Amino acid sequence: MNIILRSLTVLMLGSGVLLNVACTTKSEADIADSEEVRKQRQMQNRTPTLNFESEAPKNIIKLGDFSKSSATTVFSENKKYRVTLYSEVFPLPMQKIHSWVAHIETADGKPLEKATIYIHGGMPQHRHGFPVQPRVEKNLGNGNYLIKGVKFSMIGDWEMRLNIKEPTVRDRAIFKIKMAQ
């Protein structure tokens, strides 16, 4: 079966009009080949992106759904801290700013009382951060920190990184969050 492709170009120059009409006939095989060539070109010109599945943290202690009753716990990258994270609102809301709580302990199980924590993250596959910058609002004591300003703007795979800093120790905990409808 042949498919007719038509293109129409109209160019207006002052008061004159240039009209160009082209008709070509291509077979389905030609179109499939050109589609494959286009895909190959896209792959060659594409900048590297994170593969979310291969980037999943291997340091998960307890995988939960981020509700208070089923929080997720991970070791930090260098295993300096054990971090548990849950949302104060469940199910996780879309397009609404809400709060989370992080419980941070040292590797030997002592609550981390005086740390500076920076929150970063976003959608690695889309290469953008959170639409609002989350921050630690308050140290709740006993290793618990209130995080405010979390907002998920769309469905997909998100990442929340807690950069934990003490005077002599720094480490980072990474949480993978999948937002679905």
Biotite code that builds the C-alpha atoms (Angstrom):
import biotite.structure as struc

atoms = struc.array([
    struc.Atom([0.000, 0.000, 0.000], chain_id="A", res_id=1, res_name="MET", atom_name="CA", element="C"),
    struc.Atom([1.303, 3.429, -0.884], chain_id="A", res_id=2, res_name="ASN", atom_name="CA", element="C"),
    struc.Atom([0.774, 6.536, 1.166], chain_id="A", res_id=3, res_name="ILE", atom_name="CA", element="C"),
    struc.Atom([0.719, 9.967, -0.380], chain_id="A", res_id=4, res_name="ILE", atom_name="CA", element="C"),
    struc.Atom([2.445, 12.667, 1.602], chain_id="A", res_id=5, res_name="LEU", atom_name="CA", element="C"),
    struc.Atom([1.620, 16.236, 0.763], chain_id="A", res_id=6, res_name="ARG", atom_name="CA", element="C"),
    struc.Atom([3.247, 19.388, 1.916], chain_id="A", res_id=7, res_name="SER", atom_name="CA", element="C"),
    struc.Atom([2.113, 22.893, 1.330], chain_id="A", res_id=8, res_name="LEU", atom_name="CA", element="C"),
    struc.Atom([4.342, 25.910, 1.731], chain_id="A", res_id=9, res_name="THR", atom_name="CA", element="C"),
    struc.Atom([2.941, 29.409, 1.560], chain_id="A", res_id=10, res_name="VAL", atom_name="CA", element="C"),
    struc.Atom([5.323, 32.324, 1.793], chain_id="A", res_id=11, res_name="LEU", atom_name="CA", element="C"),
    struc.Atom([4.036, 35.856, 1.696], chain_id="A", res_id=12, res_name="MET", atom_name="CA", element="C"),
    struc.Atom([6.508, 38.409, 0.424], chain_id="A", res_id=13, res_name="LEU", atom_name="CA", element="C"),
    struc.Atom([5.094, 41.906, 0.460], chain_id="A", res_id=14, res_name="GLY", atom_name="CA", element="C"),
    struc.Atom([2.184, 41.803, -1.938], chain_id="A", res_id=15, res_name="SER", atom_name="CA", element="C"),
    struc.Atom([3.311, 38.628, -3.762], chain_id="A", res_id=16, res_name="GLY", atom_name="CA", element="C"),
    struc.Atom([2.561, 35.110, -2.579], chain_id="A", res_id=17, res_name="VAL", atom_name="CA", element="C"),
    struc.Atom([4.772, 32.120, -3.264], chain_id="A", res_id=18, res_name="LEU", atom_name="CA", element="C"),
    struc.Atom([2.843, 28.882, -3.214], chain_id="A", res_id=19, res_name="LEU", atom_name="CA", element="C"),
    struc.Atom([4.670, 25.563, -3.277], chain_id="A", res_id=20, res_name="ASN", atom_name="CA", element="C"),
    struc.Atom([2.782, 22.284, -3.333], chain_id="A", res_id=21, res_name="VAL", atom_name="CA", element="C"),
    struc.Atom([4.663, 19.008, -3.341], chain_id="A", res_id=22, res_name="ALA", atom_name="CA", element="C"),
    struc.Atom([3.175, 15.539, -3.560], chain_id="A", res_id=23, res_name="CYS", atom_name="CA", element="C"),
    struc.Atom([5.228, 12.401, -3.139], chain_id="A", res_id=24, res_name="THR", atom_name="CA", element="C"),
    struc.Atom([4.350, 8.773, -2.904], chain_id="A", res_id=25, res_name="THR", atom_name="CA", element="C"),
    struc.Atom([6.071, 6.575, -0.306], chain_id="A", res_id=26, res_name="LYS", atom_name="CA", element="C"),
    struc.Atom([5.535, 2.989, 0.603], chain_id="A", res_id=27, res_name="SER", atom_name="CA", element="C"),
    struc.Atom([4.859, 1.958, 4.215], chain_id="A", res_id=28, res_name="GLU", atom_name="CA", element="C"),
    struc.Atom([8.324, 0.347, 4.305], chain_id="A", res_id=29, res_name="ALA", atom_name="CA", element="C"),
    struc.Atom([9.943, 3.678, 3.374], chain_id="A", res_id=30, res_name="ASP", atom_name="CA", element="C"),
    struc.Atom([7.996, 5.432, 6.134], chain_id="A", res_id=31, res_name="ILE", atom_name="CA", element="C"),
    struc.Atom([8.923, 2.751, 8.690], chain_id="A", res_id=32, res_name="ALA", atom_name="CA", element="C"),
    struc.Atom([12.593, 3.055, 7.651], chain_id="A", res_id=33, res_name="ASP", atom_name="CA", element="C"),
    struc.Atom([12.541, 6.823, 7.983], chain_id="A", res_id=34, res_name="SER", atom_name="CA", element="C"),
    struc.Atom([10.855, 6.486, 11.406], chain_id="A", res_id=35, res_name="GLU", atom_name="CA", element="C"),
    struc.Atom([13.633, 4.099, 12.510], chain_id="A", res_id=36, res_name="GLU", atom_name="CA", element="C"),
    struc.Atom([16.311, 6.509, 11.228], chain_id="A", res_id=37, res_name="VAL", atom_name="CA", element="C"),
    struc.Atom([14.645, 9.362, 13.122], chain_id="A", res_id=38, res_name="ARG", atom_name="CA", element="C"),
    struc.Atom([14.655, 7.324, 16.342], chain_id="A", res_id=39, res_name="LYS", atom_name="CA", element="C"),
    struc.Atom([18.334, 6.422, 15.878], chain_id="A", res_id=40, res_name="GLN", atom_name="CA", element="C"),
    struc.Atom([19.224, 10.091, 15.346], chain_id="A", res_id=41, res_name="ARG", atom_name="CA", element="C"),
    struc.Atom([17.333, 11.061, 18.487], chain_id="A", res_id=42, res_name="GLN", atom_name="CA", element="C"),
    struc.Atom([19.222, 8.457, 20.498], chain_id="A", res_id=43, res_name="MET", atom_name="CA", element="C"),
    struc.Atom([22.590, 9.652, 19.164], chain_id="A", res_id=44, res_name="GLN", atom_name="CA", element="C"),
    struc.Atom([21.865, 13.320, 19.901], chain_id="A", res_id=45, res_name="ASN", atom_name="CA", element="C"),
    struc.Atom([20.259, 12.713, 23.277], chain_id="A", res_id=46, res_name="ARG", atom_name="CA", element="C"),
    struc.Atom([22.024, 13.852, 26.385], chain_id="A", res_id=47, res_name="THR", atom_name="CA", element="C"),
    struc.Atom([22.392, 11.191, 29.067], chain_id="A", res_id=48, res_name="PRO", atom_name="CA", element="C"),
    struc.Atom([19.529, 10.896, 31.517], chain_id="A", res_id=49, res_name="THR", atom_name="CA", element="C"),
    struc.Atom([19.177, 9.014, 34.755], chain_id="A", res_id=50, res_name="LEU", atom_name="CA", element="C"),
    struc.Atom([17.571, 5.635, 34.442], chain_id="A", res_id=51, res_name="ASN", atom_name="CA", element="C"),
    struc.Atom([15.285, 5.702, 37.420], chain_id="A", res_id=52, res_name="PHE", atom_name="CA", element="C"),
    struc.Atom([15.210, 1.943, 37.898], chain_id="A", res_id=53, res_name="GLU", atom_name="CA", element="C"),
    struc.Atom([18.998, 1.496, 37.812], chain_id="A", res_id=54, res_name="SER", atom_name="CA", element="C"),
    struc.Atom([19.448, 4.491, 40.117], chain_id="A", res_id=55, res_name="GLU", atom_name="CA", element="C"),
    struc.Atom([17.240, 3.045, 42.869], chain_id="A", res_id=56, res_name="ALA", atom_name="CA", element="C"),
    struc.Atom([18.980, 3.113, 46.228], chain_id="A", res_id=57, res_name="PRO", atom_name="CA", element="C"),
    struc.Atom([20.426, -0.194, 47.333], chain_id="A", res_id=58, res_name="LYS", atom_name="CA", element="C"),
    struc.Atom([20.392, 0.865, 50.975], chain_id="A", res_id=59, res_name="ASN", atom_name="CA", element="C"),
    struc.Atom([16.688, 0.464, 51.733], chain_id="A", res_id=60, res_name="ILE", atom_name="CA", element="C"),
    struc.Atom([16.015, -0.852, 55.214], chain_id="A", res_id=61, res_name="ILE", atom_name="CA", element="C"),
    struc.Atom([12.213, -0.743, 55.087], chain_id="A", res_id=62, res_name="LYS", atom_name="CA", element="C"),
    struc.Atom([10.213, 0.100, 51.997], chain_id="A", res_id=63, res_name="LEU", atom_name="CA", element="C"),
    struc.Atom([6.866, 1.679, 52.862], chain_id="A", res_id=64, res_name="GLY", atom_name="CA", element="C"),
    struc.Atom([4.322, 3.889, 51.159], chain_id="A", res_id=65, res_name="ASP", atom_name="CA", element="C"),
    struc.Atom([5.458, 7.048, 53.025], chain_id="A", res_id=66, res_name="PHE", atom_name="CA", element="C"),
    struc.Atom([2.384, 7.076, 55.278], chain_id="A", res_id=67, res_name="SER", atom_name="CA", element="C"),
    struc.Atom([3.010, 7.492, 59.004], chain_id="A", res_id=68, res_name="LYS", atom_name="CA", element="C"),
    struc.Atom([2.074, 3.863, 59.635], chain_id="A", res_id=69, res_name="SER", atom_name="CA", element="C"),
    struc.Atom([4.236, 2.609, 56.750], chain_id="A", res_id=70, res_name="SER", atom_name="CA", element="C"),
    struc.Atom([7.218, 4.975, 56.581], chain_id="A", res_id=71, res_name="ALA", atom_name="CA", element="C"),
    struc.Atom([10.248, 4.228, 54.434], chain_id="A", res_id=72, res_name="THR", atom_name="CA", element="C"),
    struc.Atom([13.657, 3.869, 56.078], chain_id="A", res_id=73, res_name="THR", atom_name="CA", element="C"),
    struc.Atom([17.045, 3.949, 54.326], chain_id="A", res_id=74, res_name="VAL", atom_name="CA", element="C"),
    struc.Atom([20.689, 4.163, 55.230], chain_id="A", res_id=75, res_name="PHE", atom_name="CA", element="C"),
    struc.Atom([22.422, 7.312, 54.026], chain_id="A", res_id=76, res_name="SER", atom_name="CA", element="C"),
    struc.Atom([24.845, 6.840, 51.133], chain_id="A", res_id=77, res_name="GLU", atom_name="CA", element="C"),
    struc.Atom([27.895, 6.344, 53.357], chain_id="A", res_id=78, res_name="ASN", atom_name="CA", element="C"),
    struc.Atom([25.874, 4.525, 56.031], chain_id="A", res_id=79, res_name="LYS", atom_name="CA", element="C"),
    struc.Atom([26.494, 7.286, 58.596], chain_id="A", res_id=80, res_name="LYS", atom_name="CA", element="C"),
    struc.Atom([22.767, 7.721, 59.278], chain_id="A", res_id=81, res_name="TYR", atom_name="CA", element="C"),
    struc.Atom([19.540, 5.744, 59.307], chain_id="A", res_id=82, res_name="ARG", atom_name="CA", element="C"),
    struc.Atom([16.708, 7.954, 57.997], chain_id="A", res_id=83, res_name="VAL", atom_name="CA", element="C"),
    struc.Atom([12.960, 7.317, 58.162], chain_id="A", res_id=84, res_name="THR", atom_name="CA", element="C"),
    struc.Atom([10.643, 9.527, 56.113], chain_id="A", res_id=85, res_name="LEU", atom_name="CA", element="C"),
    struc.Atom([6.870, 9.864, 56.039], chain_id="A", res_id=86, res_name="TYR", atom_name="CA", element="C"),
    struc.Atom([4.260, 12.353, 54.885], chain_id="A", res_id=87, res_name="SER", atom_name="CA", element="C"),
    struc.Atom([1.882, 13.965, 57.347], chain_id="A", res_id=88, res_name="GLU", atom_name="CA", element="C"),
    struc.Atom([-0.825, 13.666, 54.667], chain_id="A", res_id=89, res_name="VAL", atom_name="CA", element="C"),
    struc.Atom([-1.763, 10.377, 53.056], chain_id="A", res_id=90, res_name="PHE", atom_name="CA", element="C"),
    struc.Atom([-2.429, 9.485, 50.329], chain_id="A", res_id=91, res_name="PRO", atom_name="CA", element="C"),
    struc.Atom([0.252, 11.773, 48.927], chain_id="A", res_id=92, res_name="LEU", atom_name="CA", element="C"),
    struc.Atom([-1.470, 14.819, 47.435], chain_id="A", res_id=93, res_name="PRO", atom_name="CA", element="C"),
    struc.Atom([-0.860, 16.150, 43.949], chain_id="A", res_id=94, res_name="MET", atom_name="CA", element="C"),
    struc.Atom([-0.529, 19.920, 43.411], chain_id="A", res_id=95, res_name="GLN", atom_name="CA", element="C"),
    struc.Atom([-0.775, 20.695, 47.143], chain_id="A", res_id=96, res_name="LYS", atom_name="CA", element="C"),
    struc.Atom([1.962, 21.854, 49.472], chain_id="A", res_id=97, res_name="ILE", atom_name="CA", element="C"),
    struc.Atom([2.238, 19.552, 52.462], chain_id="A", res_id=98, res_name="HIS", atom_name="CA", element="C"),
    struc.Atom([4.607, 18.516, 55.266], chain_id="A", res_id=99, res_name="SER", atom_name="CA", element="C"),
    struc.Atom([6.761, 15.471, 55.974], chain_id="A", res_id=100, res_name="TRP", atom_name="CA", element="C"),
    struc.Atom([8.695, 14.243, 59.002], chain_id="A", res_id=101, res_name="VAL", atom_name="CA", element="C"),
    struc.Atom([12.209, 12.800, 58.870], chain_id="A", res_id=102, res_name="ALA", atom_name="CA", element="C"),
    struc.Atom([13.561, 10.773, 61.772], chain_id="A", res_id=103, res_name="HIS", atom_name="CA", element="C"),
    struc.Atom([17.361, 10.615, 61.690], chain_id="A", res_id=104, res_name="ILE", atom_name="CA", element="C"),
    struc.Atom([19.563, 8.368, 63.785], chain_id="A", res_id=105, res_name="GLU", atom_name="CA", element="C"),
    struc.Atom([23.301, 7.801, 63.788], chain_id="A", res_id=106, res_name="THR", atom_name="CA", element="C"),
    struc.Atom([24.572, 4.451, 62.524], chain_id="A", res_id=107, res_name="ALA", atom_name="CA", element="C"),
    struc.Atom([24.604, 3.147, 66.108], chain_id="A", res_id=108, res_name="ASP", atom_name="CA", element="C"),
    struc.Atom([20.925, 4.083, 66.650], chain_id="A", res_id=109, res_name="GLY", atom_name="CA", element="C"),
    struc.Atom([21.155, 7.371, 68.568], chain_id="A", res_id=110, res_name="LYS", atom_name="CA", element="C"),
    struc.Atom([18.695, 10.105, 67.526], chain_id="A", res_id=111, res_name="PRO", atom_name="CA", element="C"),
    struc.Atom([20.457, 12.925, 65.705], chain_id="A", res_id=112, res_name="LEU", atom_name="CA", element="C"),
    struc.Atom([19.555, 16.024, 67.712], chain_id="A", res_id=113, res_name="GLU", atom_name="CA", element="C"),
    struc.Atom([21.507, 18.890, 66.172], chain_id="A", res_id=114, res_name="LYS", atom_name="CA", element="C"),
    struc.Atom([22.010, 18.623, 62.461], chain_id="A", res_id=115, res_name="ALA", atom_name="CA", element="C"),
    struc.Atom([21.594, 20.928, 59.515], chain_id="A", res_id=116, res_name="THR", atom_name="CA", element="C"),
    struc.Atom([19.449, 19.322, 56.837], chain_id="A", res_id=117, res_name="ILE", atom_name="CA", element="C"),
    struc.Atom([18.969, 20.572, 53.301], chain_id="A", res_id=118, res_name="TYR", atom_name="CA", element="C"),
    struc.Atom([16.222, 19.109, 51.126], chain_id="A", res_id=119, res_name="ILE", atom_name="CA", element="C"),
    struc.Atom([16.743, 18.739, 47.380], chain_id="A", res_id=120, res_name="HIS", atom_name="CA", element="C"),
    struc.Atom([15.137, 16.595, 44.738], chain_id="A", res_id=121, res_name="GLY", atom_name="CA", element="C"),
    struc.Atom([12.691, 16.553, 41.902], chain_id="A", res_id=122, res_name="GLY", atom_name="CA", element="C"),
    struc.Atom([12.108, 14.360, 38.886], chain_id="A", res_id=123, res_name="MET", atom_name="CA", element="C"),
    struc.Atom([15.451, 13.004, 37.647], chain_id="A", res_id=124, res_name="PRO", atom_name="CA", element="C"),
    struc.Atom([13.999, 11.742, 34.359], chain_id="A", res_id=125, res_name="GLN", atom_name="CA", element="C"),
    struc.Atom([12.517, 15.166, 33.609], chain_id="A", res_id=126, res_name="HIS", atom_name="CA", element="C"),
    struc.Atom([15.597, 16.999, 34.904], chain_id="A", res_id=127, res_name="ARG", atom_name="CA", element="C"),
    struc.Atom([13.711, 19.406, 37.135], chain_id="A", res_id=128, res_name="HIS", atom_name="CA", element="C"),
    struc.Atom([13.441, 19.993, 40.845], chain_id="A", res_id=129, res_name="GLY", atom_name="CA", element="C"),
    struc.Atom([10.479, 20.463, 43.114], chain_id="A", res_id=130, res_name="PHE", atom_name="CA", element="C"),
    struc.Atom([8.131, 23.308, 42.098], chain_id="A", res_id=131, res_name="PRO", atom_name="CA", element="C"),
    struc.Atom([8.532, 24.678, 45.652], chain_id="A", res_id=132, res_name="VAL", atom_name="CA", element="C"),
    struc.Atom([11.763, 24.402, 47.669], chain_id="A", res_id=133, res_name="GLN", atom_name="CA", element="C"),
    struc.Atom([11.165, 22.099, 50.663], chain_id="A", res_id=134, res_name="PRO", atom_name="CA", element="C"),
    struc.Atom([12.958, 23.010, 53.894], chain_id="A", res_id=135, res_name="ARG", atom_name="CA", element="C"),
    struc.Atom([13.349, 21.814, 57.440], chain_id="A", res_id=136, res_name="VAL", atom_name="CA", element="C"),
    struc.Atom([11.014, 24.073, 59.361], chain_id="A", res_id=137, res_name="GLU", atom_name="CA", element="C"),
    struc.Atom([11.579, 22.766, 62.860], chain_id="A", res_id=138, res_name="LYS", atom_name="CA", element="C"),
    struc.Atom([13.635, 20.344, 64.927], chain_id="A", res_id=139, res_name="ASN", atom_name="CA", element="C"),
    struc.Atom([10.913, 18.377, 66.750], chain_id="A", res_id=140, res_name="LEU", atom_name="CA", element="C"),
    struc.Atom([13.415, 16.707, 69.082], chain_id="A", res_id=141, res_name="GLY", atom_name="CA", element="C"),
    struc.Atom([14.439, 13.063, 69.491], chain_id="A", res_id=142, res_name="ASN", atom_name="CA", element="C"),
    struc.Atom([15.885, 13.028, 65.949], chain_id="A", res_id=143, res_name="GLY", atom_name="CA", element="C"),
    struc.Atom([12.636, 14.196, 64.288], chain_id="A", res_id=144, res_name="ASN", atom_name="CA", element="C"),
    struc.Atom([12.625, 17.075, 61.813], chain_id="A", res_id=145, res_name="TYR", atom_name="CA", element="C"),
    struc.Atom([9.557, 18.749, 60.267], chain_id="A", res_id=146, res_name="LEU", atom_name="CA", element="C"),
    struc.Atom([9.912, 19.307, 56.511], chain_id="A", res_id=147, res_name="ILE", atom_name="CA", element="C"),
    struc.Atom([7.561, 21.856, 54.950], chain_id="A", res_id=148, res_name="LYS", atom_name="CA", element="C"),
    struc.Atom([7.021, 22.950, 51.373], chain_id="A", res_id=149, res_name="GLY", atom_name="CA", element="C"),
    struc.Atom([6.857, 19.579, 49.609], chain_id="A", res_id=150, res_name="VAL", atom_name="CA", element="C"),
    struc.Atom([4.778, 19.655, 46.433], chain_id="A", res_id=151, res_name="LYS", atom_name="CA", element="C"),
    struc.Atom([4.455, 17.103, 43.648], chain_id="A", res_id=152, res_name="PHE", atom_name="CA", element="C"),
    struc.Atom([3.285, 18.763, 40.459], chain_id="A", res_id=153, res_name="SER", atom_name="CA", element="C"),
    struc.Atom([2.720, 15.675, 38.297], chain_id="A", res_id=154, res_name="MET", atom_name="CA", element="C"),
    struc.Atom([2.572, 11.915, 38.266], chain_id="A", res_id=155, res_name="ILE", atom_name="CA", element="C"),
    struc.Atom([5.838, 10.049, 37.813], chain_id="A", res_id=156, res_name="GLY", atom_name="CA", element="C"),
    struc.Atom([9.055, 9.168, 39.588], chain_id="A", res_id=157, res_name="ASP", atom_name="CA", element="C"),
    struc.Atom([10.322, 11.686, 42.139], chain_id="A", res_id=158, res_name="TRP", atom_name="CA", element="C"),
    struc.Atom([13.383, 11.765, 44.325], chain_id="A", res_id=159, res_name="GLU", atom_name="CA", element="C"),
    struc.Atom([13.816, 13.463, 47.699], chain_id="A", res_id=160, res_name="MET", atom_name="CA", element="C"),
    struc.Atom([17.388, 13.928, 48.937], chain_id="A", res_id=161, res_name="ARG", atom_name="CA", element="C"),
    struc.Atom([18.155, 14.857, 52.519], chain_id="A", res_id=162, res_name="LEU", atom_name="CA", element="C"),
    struc.Atom([21.652, 16.302, 52.813], chain_id="A", res_id=163, res_name="ASN", atom_name="CA", element="C"),
    struc.Atom([22.584, 15.880, 56.474], chain_id="A", res_id=164, res_name="ILE", atom_name="CA", element="C"),
    struc.Atom([25.382, 17.936, 57.973], chain_id="A", res_id=165, res_name="LYS", atom_name="CA", element="C"),
    struc.Atom([26.976, 17.850, 61.395], chain_id="A", res_id=166, res_name="GLU", atom_name="CA", element="C"),
    struc.Atom([30.165, 19.715, 62.297], chain_id="A", res_id=167, res_name="PRO", atom_name="CA", element="C"),
    struc.Atom([32.367, 16.723, 61.386], chain_id="A", res_id=168, res_name="THR", atom_name="CA", element="C"),
    struc.Atom([30.079, 14.414, 59.375], chain_id="A", res_id=169, res_name="VAL", atom_name="CA", element="C"),
    struc.Atom([28.159, 14.859, 56.115], chain_id="A", res_id=170, res_name="ARG", atom_name="CA", element="C"),
    struc.Atom([26.045, 12.353, 54.279], chain_id="A", res_id=171, res_name="ASP", atom_name="CA", element="C"),
    struc.Atom([22.959, 12.130, 52.094], chain_id="A", res_id=172, res_name="ARG", atom_name="CA", element="C"),
    struc.Atom([19.842, 9.959, 52.186], chain_id="A", res_id=173, res_name="ALA", atom_name="CA", element="C"),
    struc.Atom([17.888, 9.432, 48.974], chain_id="A", res_id=174, res_name="ILE", atom_name="CA", element="C"),
    struc.Atom([14.233, 8.462, 48.793], chain_id="A", res_id=175, res_name="PHE", atom_name="CA", element="C"),
    struc.Atom([12.446, 7.378, 45.601], chain_id="A", res_id=176, res_name="LYS", atom_name="CA", element="C"),
    struc.Atom([8.783, 8.352, 45.473], chain_id="A", res_id=177, res_name="ILE", atom_name="CA", element="C"),
    struc.Atom([6.368, 7.251, 42.749], chain_id="A", res_id=178, res_name="LYS", atom_name="CA", element="C"),
    struc.Atom([3.376, 9.516, 42.279], chain_id="A", res_id=179, res_name="MET", atom_name="CA", element="C"),
    struc.Atom([0.420, 7.855, 40.570], chain_id="A", res_id=180, res_name="ALA", atom_name="CA", element="C"),
    struc.Atom([-3.168, 8.811, 39.927], chain_id="A", res_id=181, res_name="GLN", atom_name="CA", element="C"),
])
